[in-house]
């Protein structure tokens, strides 16, 4: 006796679901870009080297991922799978979070830096618009290069009180590199944590260029 209401409920649920998918397809086809970032966001304008760049998804339904990021197997070490959590207080973020930070920077918020941690040969293949390049090799430093570290920390809003670092005005730093198999941004983050940088001001876009490219989002070359 209780089967009929259940069947009717399931049928109605499927009808509503089908209707919703149909509406979404219609909205995408009839209103603006076919491939949006979200249902209500088509693109995001950011600043790169003083110029406005529009980030959007590739509109070609036949587009394929950049071959540079199509490989599934890279020798580990050094290309090992990175953990999701790089340390207590360090937030791991996704693409929409990254776009939010890039928008804030474009709107003039100088308390945020989006940092490409990769070396130049990788940056030359394409980077995220609105980011700046600080390769992990600079922050990692070598013996006798403490002035370089000091200059970088000063760029991040860090000052010195005698021999101690003052992080009161430290900027929020959003790091990325090549993806879950890349250790360059994790290296930058760990170095800063060792210097005492506030973990809540360190963000890790783990998906990196691998996910950015796989979603067809705009990249820019130097």
N, C-alpha and C positions, 0 to 999 in steps of 0.2 A: 504493500500500500504506500510505502514511502519512496518508491523508486521514481515515480513520475515527476514529482517536484524537483528531484535531484537532476533528472535528465533535462527538464525544462530550464533549470538554472544554468546547467553547463552549456546548453545550446545558446541561451541568451548571452552568456559570458563570451562565447566564441564569436557571436555576431558582433558584439560591441568591440571586441579585440580586432576583428577583421576591419570593422568600420574605422577604427582609430588608425590602423596601418594605412588604409586607403587615404584617409585625410592627410596623413603625414606626407605620403608620396605626392598627393595633389598639391599640397602647400609648397613642397620643394620644387615641383615642376613649374608651377604657375607664378611663383612669387620670388623673383630674384635668382640667385645662384642655385644650381641643382645640387651641388655638393657644398653644404654649409659646414661651419665649425660646430654649431649646435643648431637646434631648431630655430632659434631666434637671433643667432649671431652669424653673419655671413663672413665677416673679415674683421681684422684688428689693425689699426694704424699704429706703427711704432716709429721711433727715431733711431737711425743708424748713421753714425758719423755726421750728424747734423741734418740729415735728409729724412723725409718721411717715406717709410716703406710699408706697403700693405701686405699683411700676412693673411693668406687664405689657403684653402685646399685646392689641389690640382683638379680642374674641371673635366679632364679627359677620362671617361670611364675605362679606357684601355690602358691608362698609365700604370706603370710598374715601378716598384721600388728601385732606387738608385743601386746599381750593382755593387757599389762599395759597401753597402750594408745588407746585401743579400746572402752573404756567407753565414752558414750556421756553425762552422767549426773552425776555431782559431786556437793555436797552441796555448795551453795553460800550464805553467806561467808563460808569459805575463797576462794573457787575456783570459782571466778567470772570472767566473760569475760573482758579482758583488752582492753583499748582503743588502736586504731591504732597509735595515736600520744601521746607520753608521755611528750611532752614539746616542745616549740619552739626551733628549731635548732637540736633536737635529731632525727636522721634518723632511720626509721624502714626499715629493710632489709629482703631479702629473701635468699633462699638456695645458689644461685649462687654467691651472694655477700659474704655470709659466706665462701664459698670455696675460693673466691679471697683473703679474709683476712687470711685464714689459709695458703694459698700458700705463701703469703708475709711473714708470720711468719716463715714458713719452709725455706724460702730463706734467713733468717737471719735478717729480719726487726724487731728490738727490740723496735720500737716505737708503736707496736700494741700488745695488749693482748686480747685473746678470752677467756671469762670467763663464766664458768658454775656456775650459782648463786644458785644452789640447795643444799639442805642439803645432808649429806653423804648417807642416806638410799636410796635416789633417784639416786645419782651418782653410787652407787653399782649396779644398774640395767642396767647401760650403759650410756655412754656419747659420745660427739663428739670428735673424735681424733684431737689432736692439741690444745685442750682447757686446761685451768687450773681451779681448783675448788676454788672459794672464795664464800662460802655460804652467803646468805643475812644476816644471824644472826651475822656474824663477822662485816660486815660493818655497820649494824644497831646499833650494840653496846648496852651496858647497862651503867647505871650510874657508873662512876669511871673507865671506860675503854677507855678514850681518847687516852692513849698511843697506843692501838691497832689500832684505827682509824689513828693516825699519822703514824704508821708503814705501814699501807696499802696504805695511800696516798703517802708516800715516794716510795713505790714499784711501784706506778703509775706514778712516775716522778715528783711528787709535792713536793716542798720545802717550808720552812717557812721563811719569812722575819719578824722578831720579832713575832708579833701575827697574822700576815696576811699570807695566803697561796699564793705561787707563782706558777702559772700554766703554765709558759712559756714553760716548757719542758714536760708538761703533755702528757701521752701516749693516743693513741686512744684505747678505751675500747669497746669491742664487747660482749654484754651480751645476754645470753639465759637461759631459764629454761625449763619447761615442755610443754609450748604451750600457746595458747591464753587465757586459763583458769588459768594460773599460775601467781601469783603475786610476785614471788621471784626476778626475774630480774628487773621488774618495781620498786620494793622496793630499790634495789641497785642503780638504776639510779636516783631515786628521792632523795635519801640520798646524792649522789654526787652533784646533782644540788643544794641542800641546802647548801653544802659547797662551792659553787661557781665554780664547775668544768665546763669547757667550754662545752656547749651542743653539739657543732659541733664535739666534740671528743668522744661523747657517741653514740653507735649504739645499736639498739634493734632488735634482731632476734625474732620477735613475734611468729613465727610458732613453734620455739623450738623443743623439742624432739618429739612432736606429729607429726609435718610435716616431720621432718627428718626420723622418723620411717616409716611414711606412704609412703615415696618415696623409701624405701628400701635401704637407705644409710648406710654405714658402721658405726657401733658403737663400743665402746671399754669399757671394764670394768677395774676397778683399779687392 
